[in-house]
Amino acid sequence: MGASPSAAVAPAAAIAPAAAIGVGQAAALAGGQAAALAGGPAAAIGVGQAAAIGVGPAAAFARAQANRPRLWVQALVIAWLCWVYDMTTNLAPLRLHLALSHGEGVLAVERSLGIDPELGLDHWLAGHQTLGLVVSDYYDNAHFVVTLGLLAVLWWRAPDLYRPLRNVLVLANVIAFVVFWLYPVAPPRMLAVDGFSDVVASSHAFGSWHTGALASAANQLAAMPSLHLAWAAWCTVVVWRLTEKKEGPGQPASGWLRNPLGRRAWLRCLALLYPCMTAFAVLATGNHYVLDVFAGLATLALALGLVSYSPQILRKLRHRRVAHVTNLLRTPITGRLKRSSETVAERR
């Protein structure tokens, strides 16, 4: 006997209750039953699993969750960076005179180039106490809150972007730590003979690293390069990447799964404004020179370049090594090996 009309309608009817479960699961049920009619249980399992994997938002979010790096490993990376920074901080007082000399040298270079607005900005901000307090609070706290906040967004919502961007941030810090040790530079606020004042200390900003217990935990001779600018520029790169429109197989064109912040122009404007505000804050509070600002941006650019192109460089080196070994295997045996075999033949 032939199949009845009700049997032909059964797969379609099965979709209705599954719709309450979700689009992805409904597709899995429907695809599995249709395949069962066409090619048996094996086909039903294969198509059902493929539909369950799917390209919907839930499936994309599940893949993102599975690819997220382990949190305890990230905590170890942060702890290691803090340990390295603490080591340079403990040894910094031994190089105070050298750092002051380097600071005077940096300021002299800027004056010769006509790019030394630090003293004028410092005096202007010191004369506006309320604004000085706001800028000092921004200097002390935005540095950590914005950077760590975006790092958390990357880890939670965009693990595929998290790994390379985290590596860029870590490498930028390592480069800066090396420069801190090789070329310690005292900030302008420590050059009292030139008329600078410490706006952050005088304003009693919240979380100040210049006074109180936190002062001993900070490297006061780490002006060059400016990690404030390096971190701020990194935040700009992160927001730019998070707001890119990405399309591809199995990936939604927009939304929080691939674009956690959406494609919003105002977020990009804030991302561009953030380093500019940070540059003003570090210069006006007497914590960095103009050359420090450029050095911080150069540090991030170097870290970006190394992280971006190191896989290609390693791949080329690996291919060359494999090609070299292959050529050695294809080359006729010569030299000492050949002489050794001839000696054995002669003995026979």
C-alpha positions as CSV (number, residue, x, y, z in Angstrom):
1,M,0.0,0.0,0.0
2,G,1.1,3.6,-0.6
3,A,1.8,6.2,2.1
4,S,-1.3,7.9,3.4
5,P,-1.7,11.7,3.2
6,S,-1.5,12.0,7.0
7,A,2.0,10.5,7.0
8,A,3.2,13.1,4.4
9,V,1.9,15.9,6.7
10,A,3.5,14.5,9.8
11,P,7.0,16.1,9.4
12,A,5.4,19.5,8.9
13,A,3.2,19.1,12.0
14,A,6.2,18.2,14.0
15,I,7.6,21.7,13.5
16,A,4.7,23.4,15.4
17,P,5.6,22.2,19.0
18,A,9.3,22.6,18.3
19,A,8.8,26.3,17.4
20,A,8.2,27.0,21.1
21,I,11.7,25.5,21.8
22,G,13.6,27.7,19.4
23,V,14.4,28.3,15.8
24,G,17.5,26.2,15.8
25,Q,16.0,23.3,17.6
26,A,12.9,23.4,15.3
27,A,15.1,23.3,12.3
28,A,17.0,20.3,13.8
29,L,13.7,18.4,14.4
30,A,12.2,19.2,11.0
31,G,15.5,18.4,9.1
32,G,15.9,15.1,11.1
33,Q,12.3,13.9,10.3
34,A,12.5,14.8,6.6
35,A,15.8,13.0,6.3
36,A,14.3,9.9,8.1
37,L,11.6,9.7,5.4
38,A,14.2,10.1,2.6
39,G,17.1,8.0,3.7
40,G,16.5,6.3,7.0
41,P,17.8,6.9,10.6
42,A,21.4,7.5,9.6
43,A,20.5,10.4,7.3
44,A,18.2,11.7,10.0
45,I,21.0,11.8,12.5
46,G,23.4,13.5,10.1
47,V,21.1,16.2,8.9
48,G,19.7,16.7,12.4
49,Q,23.2,17.4,13.8
50,A,24.0,19.7,10.9
51,A,20.9,21.7,11.6
52,A,21.6,21.8,15.3
53,I,25.0,23.3,14.6
54,G,23.2,25.8,12.4
55,V,24.0,29.4,11.7
56,G,21.5,31.1,14.0
57,P,22.4,33.4,16.8
58,A,22.1,30.7,19.5
59,A,24.5,28.4,17.6
60,A,27.0,31.3,17.1
61,F,26.8,32.2,20.8
62,A,27.4,28.6,21.8
63,R,30.5,28.4,19.6
64,A,31.7,31.7,21.1
65,Q,31.2,30.3,24.6
66,A,33.2,27.1,23.7
67,N,36.1,29.1,22.3
68,R,36.5,31.4,25.3
69,P,39.9,31.2,27.0
70,R,40.0,29.9,30.5
71,L,39.6,32.7,33.1
72,W,42.3,31.4,35.4
73,V,44.9,31.5,32.6
74,Q,44.1,35.2,32.0
75,A,44.4,35.9,35.7
76,L,47.9,34.4,35.6
77,V,48.9,36.6,32.7
78,I,47.7,39.7,34.6
79,A,49.5,38.5,37.8
80,W,52.7,38.0,35.8
81,L,52.6,41.5,34.3
82,C,52.0,42.9,37.8
83,W,55.0,41.0,39.1
84,V,57.3,42.3,36.3
85,Y,56.1,45.8,36.8
86,D,56.6,45.5,40.6
87,M,60.2,44.4,40.0
88,T,61.0,47.5,37.9
89,T,59.2,49.6,40.5
90,N,61.4,48.3,43.3
91,L,64.6,49.1,41.4
92,A,63.4,52.5,40.1
93,P,64.7,54.6,43.1
94,L,68.3,53.4,42.4
95,R,68.1,55.3,39.1
96,L,66.5,58.6,40.2
97,H,69.3,60.9,39.1
98,L,69.6,59.2,35.8
99,A,65.8,59.5,35.3
100,L,65.9,63.2,36.2
101,S,68.7,63.8,33.7
102,H,66.7,61.9,31.0
103,G,63.6,64.0,31.8
104,E,65.6,67.3,31.4
105,G,66.9,65.9,28.1
106,V,63.5,65.1,26.7
107,L,62.2,68.5,27.7
108,A,65.2,70.1,26.0
109,V,64.6,68.2,22.8
110,E,60.9,69.3,22.8
111,R,61.9,73.0,23.4
112,S,64.3,72.8,20.5
113,L,61.5,71.5,18.3
114,G,58.9,73.9,19.6
115,I,56.6,71.2,20.9
116,D,56.6,71.8,24.7
117,P,53.1,72.8,25.9
118,E,53.4,70.8,29.1
119,L,54.4,73.8,31.4
120,G,51.6,76.0,30.1
121,L,48.9,73.3,30.4
122,D,50.2,72.4,33.8
123,H,49.9,76.0,35.1
124,W,46.5,76.5,33.5
125,L,45.0,73.3,35.0
126,A,46.6,74.1,38.5
127,G,44.7,77.4,38.4
128,H,41.3,75.6,38.0
129,Q,40.9,73.5,41.1
130,T,37.5,71.8,40.2
131,L,38.6,71.0,36.7
132,G,42.0,69.8,38.0
133,L,40.2,67.4,40.3
134,V,38.1,66.0,37.5
135,V,41.0,65.6,35.2
136,S,43.1,64.0,37.9
137,D,40.3,61.5,38.7
138,Y,40.1,60.7,35.0
139,Y,43.9,60.2,34.8
140,D,44.0,57.9,37.8
141,N,40.9,55.8,37.1
142,A,39.8,55.7,33.5
143,H,43.1,54.2,32.6
144,F,42.1,51.0,34.4
145,V,38.3,51.0,34.2
146,V,38.0,51.5,30.4
147,T,40.8,49.1,29.5
148,L,39.8,46.3,31.8
149,G,36.1,46.8,30.9
150,L,36.8,46.4,27.2
151,L,39.0,43.4,27.9
152,A,36.1,41.8,29.8
153,V,33.7,42.5,26.9
154,L,36.2,40.9,24.5
155,W,36.6,37.8,26.7
156,W,32.8,37.3,27.2
157,R,31.4,38.3,23.8
158,A,34.1,38.0,21.2
159,P,36.7,35.4,22.2
160,D,37.9,35.2,18.6
161,L,39.0,38.8,18.8
162,Y,40.1,38.5,22.4
163,R,43.2,36.4,21.9
164,P,45.1,38.6,19.4
165,L,44.0,41.8,21.0
166,R,45.0,40.5,24.4
167,N,48.4,39.6,23.0
168,V,48.8,43.1,21.6
169,L,48.1,44.6,25.1
170,V,50.5,42.2,26.9
171,L,53.2,42.8,24.3
172,A,52.8,46.6,24.5
173,N,53.3,46.4,28.3
174,V,56.4,44.2,28.0
175,I,58.0,46.6,25.5
176,A,57.2,49.5,27.8
177,F,58.7,47.7,30.8
178,V,61.9,47.1,28.9
179,V,62.1,50.8,28.1
180,F,61.4,51.7,31.7
181,W,64.4,49.8,32.7
182,L,66.8,50.7,29.9
183,Y,65.8,54.4,29.7
184,P,64.1,55.6,33.0
185,V,62.6,59.1,32.5
186,A,61.2,61.3,35.3
187,P,57.9,63.0,34.5
188,P,57.6,66.8,34.2
189,R,56.0,67.1,37.7
190,M,59.3,65.9,39.2
191,L,61.2,68.8,37.5
192,A,60.3,71.4,40.1
193,V,63.2,73.6,39.0
194,D,61.3,74.1,35.7
195,G,58.2,75.3,37.4
196,F,56.0,72.2,37.1
197,S,53.5,71.3,39.8
198,D,51.9,67.9,40.6
199,V,48.2,68.6,39.9
200,V,47.1,65.0,40.8
201,A,48.8,65.2,44.3
202,S,47.6,68.8,45.0
203,S,44.0,68.0,44.0
204,H,43.8,64.9,46.3
205,A,42.3,62.8,43.5
206,F,40.5,59.6,44.2
207,G,42.8,56.6,43.8
208,S,45.9,58.8,43.4
209,W,49.2,57.0,42.8
210,H,51.2,60.0,43.8
211,T,50.4,60.2,47.5
212,G,49.6,57.8,50.3
213,A,50.0,54.0,50.3
214,L,49.6,53.7,46.5
215,A,52.6,55.9,45.8
216,S,55.1,53.2,46.7
217,A,53.3,50.7,44.4
218,A,53.8,52.8,41.3
219,N,56.9,53.4,39.2
220,Q,57.4,57.1,39.4
221,L,60.1,57.1,36.8
222,A,58.1,55.5,33.9
223,A,57.2,58.5,31.8
224,M,58.7,57.1,28.6
225,P,56.7,55.6,26.8
226,S,53.2,56.6,28.1
227,L,51.3,53.5,28.8
228,H,48.2,55.7,29.4
229,L,48.3,56.5,25.6
230,A,49.2,53.0,24.6
231,W,46.3,51.6,26.5
232,A,43.9,54.3,25.3
233,A,44.9,53.7,21.7
234,W,44.4,50.0,22.3
235,C,40.9,50.7,23.5
236,T,40.2,52.6,20.2
237,V,41.4,49.6,18.2
238,V,39.1,47.3,20.3
239,V,36.0,49.4,19.8
240,W,36.8,49.7,16.1
241,R,37.1,45.9,15.8
242,L,34.0,45.3,17.8
243,T,31.9,47.6,15.7
244,E,33.0,46.2,12.4
245,K,30.4,44.6,10.1
246,K,31.5,41.0,9.5
247,E,29.7,38.5,7.4
248,G,30.7,35.0,6.6
249,P,29.6,31.4,6.5
250,G,27.9,30.6,9.8
251,Q,28.2,34.1,11.1
252,P,25.4,36.7,11.5
253,A,25.9,39.9,9.6
254,S,25.4,42.1,12.7
255,G,24.4,42.0,16.3
256,W,26.0,41.0,19.6
257,L,27.3,37.7,18.5
258,R,29.8,39.0,16.0
259,N,29.5,42.7,16.6
260,P,29.1,43.0,20.4
261,L,28.8,46.8,20.3
262,G,26.8,46.9,17.1
263,R,27.7,49.2,14.2
264,R,27.3,52.6,15.9
265,A,29.1,55.7,14.7
266,W,28.9,57.4,18.0
267,L,30.9,54.7,19.7
268,R,33.6,55.1,17.1
269,C,33.6,58.8,17.7
270,L,34.0,58.2,21.5
271,A,36.8,55.7,20.7
272,L,38.7,58.3,18.7
273,L,38.1,61.0,21.3
274,Y,39.3,58.9,24.2
275,P,43.1,58.9,23.4
276,C,42.8,62.7,22.7
277,M,41.3,63.3,26.2
278,T,43.9,61.0,27.7
279,A,46.7,62.9,26.0
280,F,45.4,66.2,27.4
281,A,45.1,64.7,30.9
282,V,48.7,63.3,31.0
283,L,50.2,66.5,29.7
284,A,48.2,68.9,31.8
285,T,48.7,67.0,35.0
286,G,52.5,67.1,34.5
287,N,52.8,63.3,34.1
288,H,54.1,63.0,30.6
289,Y,55.9,64.8,27.8
290,V,54.7,65.2,24.2
291,L,57.4,62.7,23.1
292,D,56.0,60.2,25.7
293,V,52.6,60.4,24.0
294,F,54.2,59.6,20.6
295,A,56.3,56.9,22.1
296,G,53.2,55.3,23.7
297,L,51.4,55.3,20.3
298,A,54.6,53.9,18.7
299,T,54.7,51.1,21.3
300,L,51.2,50.0,20.5
301,A,51.9,50.2,16.8
302,L,54.9,48.0,17.2
303,A,53.0,45.5,19.3
304,L,50.2,45.4,16.7
305,G,52.7,44.8,13.9
306,L,54.4,42.0,15.8
307,V,51.2,40.2,16.7
308,S,49.7,40.6,13.2
309,Y,52.7,39.5,11.2
310,S,54.5,37.0,13.5
311,P,52.3,34.1,12.3
312,Q,53.3,34.8,8.7
313,I,57.0,35.1,9.6
314,L,56.9,31.9,11.6
315,R,55.1,30.1,8.8
316,K,57.7,31.2,6.3
317,L,60.6,30.1,8.6
318,R,58.9,26.8,9.1
319,H,58.5,26.3,5.3
320,R,62.1,27.2,4.8
321,R,63.2,24.7,7.4
322,V,61.1,22.0,5.8
323,A,62.4,22.8,2.4
324,H,66.0,22.7,3.7
325,V,65.5,19.3,5.2
326,T,63.8,18.1,2.1
327,N,66.7,19.2,-0.1
328,L,69.1,17.5,2.3
329,L,67.2,14.2,1.9
330,R,67.2,14.5,-1.9
331,T,70.9,15.4,-2.2
332,P,73.3,12.5,-3.0
333,I,75.4,11.4,0.0
334,T,78.7,13.2,-0.3
335,G,81.6,14.2,1.9
336,R,82.5,12.1,5.0
337,L,79.6,9.7,4.6
338,K,80.7,8.8,1.1
339,R,84.3,8.3,2.2
340,S,83.1,6.2,5.0
341,S,81.1,3.9,2.7
342,E,84.0,3.6,0.3
343,T,86.3,2.6,3.2
344,V,83.8,-0.1,4.1
345,A,83.7,-1.4,0.5
346,E,87.5,-1.5,0.3
347,R,87.7,-3.5,3.5
348,R,85.4,-6.0,2.0
